[in-house]
Amino acid sequence: MYLILSGLLAGAVICLLDIFFFLKEKKAASIVHIVFRDVIFTNLLTLAVSKYVFHVANVFAPSLHQPIYPLKYFALAVVLGLVWLFIDGILRGVLTFESDAPKKKGGAWTMRIIAAVLFALGVAAFTGTEFGLEAFNGISPDEMLITLISPITGTGSDVMTLAIEGPFLKTAFWTAVFCLIVFPNRKIVYRGKKAVTLVNGFARRLVALILSVLLLVGGVAFGYQKLQLDKLRLAYTEDSPLVEENYVNPREVKMQFPEKKRNLIHIYLESVENSYLSKELGGYMSENLMPELTELSKEGVNFSHLPDRSQLGGPTTMYGCTWSVASMVNQGFGIPMKVPMDGNSYGTPGNFMPGAVSMGDILKQQGYVQEVMFGADADFGGLTYYYQTHGDFKIFDYKYAKDEGFIPKDYYEWWGFEDDKLYEFAKQEITRLYETGKPFNFTMENADTHFPNGYLSPGVQNKYESQYANVVAYSTSQVVEFVRWIQAQPFYENTTIVLIGDHPSMDKEFFKDFDRSYQRTTFNLILNPAPSVANTPVERTYNRVWNNFDFLPTILSALGVKIEGERLALGTNLFSNEPTLCERVGYGIVYDEFVKRSSFYNENFLLGKYKEFEGDNVTTY
């Protein structure tokens, strides 16, 4: 009832203005026509804009909204009605644009240009924020800044297309419209009984300048709130001692490798999370999208946050751990990926966390041959520098595949080459590593499950209505097929396989109807761990509060490495009975402290004050 009254009242306001100012012959028939036209058109326009522009759900059900909803509807209807009156007045000749050349052209042009620049920045603030929220499903401010100052070579074509079609084109379009209104030397004249100048050229330019300033201020405020830039402020203004107080330096921890060193195959599963499982398995789906991976999990160890040991869980989502490069930093170095400062970055030659020790550094000192494989360009996010400077990995990426003839020079699919090819190339490279006769560490990441919507190989059967669901189903079945191949090889007996989702998916459309109380976690599985941890009490594997960085000591333990104190960097060996950092300190405290600046992190890891890892503390047994 209140919504109907709001609509009628707004329509009445527009009707009165129309009749009083624009209707020249105030005859009964004309007035009735105006009333019906303005009331109906104003409300139809308001409903359309509410639903399709502002994406208001249930526009006809005010009971589902806040009590202020009818008032908001009234305000929007009046604004849109005034816009309609303005356009209609121009069409009917009541409002005209007439020449109004400025006396000082230089000053007029300066106002126009300043207004246009401020307007473009304001629109960019809004559209850029919307792009971040839509495309990245709530991109964290640290990820945003690190991405901006790191190499973006190798970004997926669909992501770049979204950026161009989203904020870039929208900003260009609305700025062009703004310039068409502001730049011409015209005044607005109301031609009623006598001609009256409503807005001259200077007034229009002044109003445009004021509106541009307001738009910019509003856009910055909108972005600050929605993108949680208050967290970015803390990263620069408030120092936390948590990293320094809890960091266990791998240079000082005694580690013992078995005399016969185990091989490691570490597979990062892009955006693969436990929500794809059926509800009875700990997921969110009515039907399990990953039946093959579920069956495979029965053969290994899954570390779960859930109290039910029959369900599959994973690590809690932690600040500095929620995108691909960060996940590799977490698991490789045992620390979060924090905002670089004082001119540091993660994307320059020889300067990817020079003061931190990675698993690659440790395994290199033990004689491992190491390789990392991506279907994308490894320069993305500085990964080339990561793996070159920490472990001397051979890098098999999109560039390498082209240069060495694995794919044609002009080939480009998805992020480079698709997973169908990735697994075939991986089989060849793993076989080559095995034939060297040395222990090997092969790391890889697939990409077909990346947002938006994923990449579905041609000819794959569509089992579900959602493309992303079909991609998840096919991609996870591919992984299991690849693992089965590994298990059939002669080196598998002495090889440990680690599978883990790199981060929760950013595909917003697929998760738009999820209950926010459901805790999304990434899939994880360790297959064929060393005999020294194979009989770990099952109680240590579930009802845990852990994070990606706990996998640094955990994976080493799965290789049979004995770690003094069971901790490395910020990570805790999950096979041990030692509590993790989050279990000791509290998840909320750790999260809040990671948001803040860490001078210790900046000085020791990014500036590299620590000496290089020499492996003097590592022996064999």
Phi, psi and omega in degrees: 000314181296325179294319179295317178297321178298317180295317180294320180295317178297317178299322180295321178299314181294320179300313181298317178296319180296312182294317186287320187257332189248337183274111184284315180255104187273067176270157183302315182297319180293321180294316178299318179299314180298317181300308181297316183296310185291318180295312183291312184294318180300317182286323176297317179296318180295317178297318180296314180295320179301315186280315190261342177258310181267357175055043177282123179278148176055055183296336181267006183237078181299338180295338180273359181246179177290158181302336182281355184306313178301325179292319176297320179297316180300314181298316180295319180297319179295315179300312180293324177296321177294321176298317179297318178298320180297313180294316180296323178297323177293315181297326182271359177080007178284326175250132180228154175255124182231156184301139179208071184295132180289151179288322178245099186294325181299315179295322179297317180292324178297317178297318180298312184295316179299316180298317181295317180295314179296321178297313180300318179295321178296314178297319180298324178297317179291308184292324177294320177296314179299320178298315179298319180289321182283308188286322186253007176052055179083055181303136180281148183297326179294318178297318181301312183291316180298320179296320182295326184259005177251163179299139179251010176303135178092004176300139181302144183298324181292326178292317179295322178297318178299319181294319181290314182287338182270259187297323184295305183292321180297317179296316180297318183296308184290330175291322177296317178298317179300316181295323178297329180277321189271323190287322182297146177276080182225147172247153180263122183245130175267121183252081173266234177293330173217156183287129179229127177283114180278314182219119175273178184300316181296316180298320180296318180292322179294316177298318179299319180294317179296315179297323179295318178297315179298320179296318179295315179298316179296320180295318178294318179296319178299312180295320180300319181284308187291324181269007176056045183290352173297330177291323178293325176298317180296329180295341181251340190247338185233124185266140179242137178271000190300314181298313181299318184288339185243358182285128177252110188291117180301341178290339186249356182266129178287128178232140179236119175270150173294151181302319174264104187284141181274147174282154179232130170240112186248114185248115174273123181262108184303118172060021181272117183232165185287347179296340179288349178282165175288161185298323181291343179263003180103002181266200183238353187272153173285333178232135181294120179276350185233058184297322181293318180292326177297316179295320179296327183296339179292345183264356185221201184247126174245126176265124192234147174275348186278149180281345181267114184292345180276355180251158181260127178231196182194201183281153174287152179284124186237148178298134182083017184222015195249021172215170193302307182299318179299319180299321178291325175293315179305307186281334179278319184254345181075026181218162175286168175259111186253160182299125178287151182223171177056037176085002179283161174206171178260007190231039176235150184306129177070012186230041176256096180050059185298339182264001181260155178253128180251169175300324178299322177297316182294314182290326177300318180295341180261013173085015179286143166266137190228144180213145176233141185229132175227149171275000180246185176279122183291350177291341181300124178071009179082017183294330176303313182291324177303302189282338175286318186271346181235078175118357177052050180288145162284133183252112177255100180232194181301317179297314181298317181299322177290314184296326184264006175081014177290328176225157178299155182301326183263012184282133174205119180220126180063252179262357181164282167225149190281170185293333177305318179282324182306313184290326178293318177294323181296321178300318180295316184289322178295319177299318179297317179297318179298320184288350175289340180083002180254157173297144183230154175235111179248118180246140180210159173223131174275177186214352187296339180269011178290152175288162354271132173073352180073173178247120180255120182299143179303138177087355179286134182291134177273109179269337187232163180291325182276131176298320183298322177297319177295321178296315180299314181299314182289316183298316181290330175290326175298316181301314181296320177300319178295317179297321178298325176295316179299317183295339180271358183271155183295339182273354188296327182305327181249032183232134175254134180248132177242124174241132179206137172294131186291326180192163175299148183297147177257010181283094189297321184300319183293330186254009187299331182259009181292144172290123184294343179283346178286129182271111180276129179226158181274151178289143174213146182202132174245118181255139175056053176291166181300151179305332182295339179238002184298332183254029179301134178306133185298336181298338180278354186259350180226166184059041181251153173244103186219170183223173182306322185292345175289346182283345176299300178290332182293317180293319177299320177297322178294340176273001179092011181280131175268125185245120179298123180082352175064018180228143173221137182055237176258002185267155177236137177296113184290342176285342183273179177261014177279139178286149178285172178302315180292327178288330180278315188262327184112131184303312183299320180294315180299316180300310183296323181286328177294332179297326185281166176292147172233106179298325177300314179299311184296315185286322186268323182266313184278322177273342173076041179287337177288151176286165179294156179283122182252348175076018180294338183269004184251129178229186177236164177225000000 
